[in-house]
Amino acid sequence: MLHLLKHWANPDRIGVCRPKGAKAGALAVRWVGIALRRDSSPAPSEGGFALIEVVVSALIAVTVAGGVMSLLNVSGRAGAELRHRSQAYSIAQEDQARLRGLQVTSLIGISEPPRPVTVGNTTYQVVSRGKFVNDKTAELSCSEGTGSADYIQIGSEVTWPTLKKDRKAVLIESIVTPPTGSLDPTRGTLVVNAVNAKGTPISAVGVTGTGPSTFTSSTDATGCAIFPNIPEGNYTVTPSYAAGFVNKDGEAPVAKTQGVTGGGTSTLRLEYDQAGTLDVGFSVRNYSGTIVASKADSIVYVNNQMKVAQKTMGSPGGTEKTSFAITPLYPFATSAYTVFAGCAKNDPEASEAKPSALVPAAGSTSATVRLHPLYVNVWTGRNSSNKGSAFSAADVWIRDDECSSALRRFATNSSGQLDDPGFPWSRYDVCADNQSSSSPRRQRYFDVDVKNLNGTTLNFYLGSGTSSASETGSCS
């Protein structure tokens, strides 16, 4: 545009267009005016851009206004939160002053329900607590052993309706030292500490005590129930757990006796947890060498953390089962249960690996016991060179020399063998007879070690004749 103005304003360039007799520069001025008027009219596309500029400006203005309003809103909420927290702190301070005005004996173990305090339009909830603190450890006296309550820790916790779950309540804690002689030297404190197998505190365990005085309460979030300022002497303490809790021996909670010494703190530790289950199955190498499922009549489970190291389920010589569900069992955190078949004397000890498993709380796990094969073969012949055929329905008596002479009795199948050759690790007396009442014949083996997972084989020949390995009579 500047270039055009210079062009039209130059008299030398427009002189050919000046009429005769016209003054110099007159025509140039008129043409320049025409050019200016023509260029000052906006093009159609420039009007569209102007509209877009107005819309964008409006959007920016709205966005900025919204941000400002949000900032003001957040600032308002933050200010309200600060006001609530400041007021709650003042209420907590007042509660601390109130607690310090109470008698020392009233502060010991105090646990008041929430107390409402209304300020303006807001109702605050105040919870007051008091607990013994051991001066040696500077920790709450909820640990096993004995000690003295050197001072009392008091706490005031304040909450309000708009307090968010992810924000902490206002809490003020301080200590109160009992004046000398303010506590009766013939009275002491009993602390009951409830934990599970992992040492985790258990809350809401009911505790009732009888003795020189009576008391009742329940454990808090730290697993503690504190009974302060009670007469010295022996107390019977009865815990109340939910169904399914057992001690280390798999027994339900029972009452315990705990002594309280005047001027001291005694702690009773309760170790119970939800019972678990160990499902035990059995396997054996059959006559063809294949590992198959088996049966047993009894099992022993062992854990060195139990008071009774070994316990038996079932009865040697009794009814055989494909599996046993051992329950209730205490879910030791790091101590596994070991199992084997038979009675306590059937323990393979270090001669072979025994299955073991950690039992989960309120859950179950499984283990499989490998039984020791006793391959019994009964023949109709008289000896190994004259076997004859397989003796079906022969009567086989197997007596366990290690397990109170437990007797197991079987009948051979059509192959002259036992349907299930699996037995506990032990030494046996084995006898087979033909179950004949008119001409009974039997053969016996004594002190047979069945202690090999690959199997022990016994052959019986019940045929009659001078060369027969059997003798007259039955196994009974």
Secondary structure as GFF3:
##gff-version 3
##sequence-region A 1 476
A	DSSP	alpha_helix	2	9	.	.	.	ID=ss1
A	DSSP	alpha_helix	11	14	.	.	.	ID=ss2
A	DSSP	three_ten_helix	15	17	.	.	.	ID=ss3
A	DSSP	alpha_helix	26	40	.	.	.	ID=ss4
A	DSSP	alpha_helix	44	100	.	.	.	ID=ss5
A	DSSP	alpha_helix	104	107	.	.	.	ID=ss6
A	DSSP	beta_strand	115	119	.	.	.	ID=ss7
A	DSSP	beta_strand	122	134	.	.	.	ID=ss8
A	DSSP	beta_strand	139	140	.	.	.	ID=ss9
A	DSSP	beta_strand	145	147	.	.	.	ID=ss10
A	DSSP	beta_strand	151	159	.	.	.	ID=ss11
A	DSSP	beta_strand	170	176	.	.	.	ID=ss12
A	DSSP	beta_strand	187	195	.	.	.	ID=ss13
A	DSSP	beta_strand	206	210	.	.	.	ID=ss14
A	DSSP	beta_strand	215	218	.	.	.	ID=ss15
A	DSSP	beta_strand	224	231	.	.	.	ID=ss16
A	DSSP	beta_strand	233	240	.	.	.	ID=ss17
A	DSSP	beta_strand	245	246	.	.	.	ID=ss18
A	DSSP	beta_strand	256	260	.	.	.	ID=ss19
A	DSSP	beta_strand	265	271	.	.	.	ID=ss20
A	DSSP	beta_strand	273	274	.	.	.	ID=ss21
A	DSSP	beta_strand	276	285	.	.	.	ID=ss22
A	DSSP	beta_strand	291	293	.	.	.	ID=ss23
A	DSSP	beta_strand	298	302	.	.	.	ID=ss24
A	DSSP	beta_strand	310	314	.	.	.	ID=ss25
A	DSSP	beta_strand	323	329	.	.	.	ID=ss26
A	DSSP	beta_strand	337	341	.	.	.	ID=ss27
A	DSSP	three_ten_helix	344	346	.	.	.	ID=ss28
A	DSSP	three_ten_helix	349	351	.	.	.	ID=ss29
A	DSSP	beta_strand	356	357	.	.	.	ID=ss30
A	DSSP	beta_strand	364	370	.	.	.	ID=ss31
A	DSSP	beta_strand	372	379	.	.	.	ID=ss32
A	DSSP	beta_strand	395	400	.	.	.	ID=ss33
A	DSSP	beta_strand	406	411	.	.	.	ID=ss34
A	DSSP	beta_strand	422	423	.	.	.	ID=ss35
A	DSSP	beta_strand	426	433	.	.	.	ID=ss36
A	DSSP	beta_strand	441	450	.	.	.	ID=ss37
A	DSSP	beta_strand	456	461	.	.	.	ID=ss38
A	DSSP	beta_strand	471	472	.	.	.	ID=ss39
###
